[in-house]
Amino acid sequence: MKIPAPESEPYEFYFPTVDTLAQVEKRDGEIVIRTSRNTFSEDRRTRFIRELAAEGFIPDGYRWLASASPGAALGIRWLVDTSCFEPDRLAVARTRRFMIRLLSSAAMLWLAMIGLLFLHPLR
């Protein structure tokens, strides 16, 4: 019985100079790199793949593959996909409910303090 290898968890990177998010994951024997914007040149893509391999995020063989074929490294797919960087709808709804309750409570507390100030003036 052959047990399939577990898929790696996605790694996320942020590049502030070009305001781009990148998510790297290993899936079905290939590396999928999703970016929030198309801001990587071919040279920068090659250097990013080398950095990923050097740091151990992807197999070491990709370091040499990226330098051998700068046009298109085999087994690496680059996608511009913003959907994976959007927050979950449930998390947004939960956060919105929490903030409405928090601001409503703060407003009621402020009104109670102002009311107490006018009911009991300073002597």
Secondary structure, DSSP 8 states (H G I E B T S, - for coil): ----------EEEEETTTTEEEEEEEETTEEEEEESSS---HHHHHHHHHHHHHHTSS-THHHHHHHH-SS--TTEEEEE-SGGGS--HHHHHHHHHHHHHHHHHHHHHHHHHHHHHHHS---
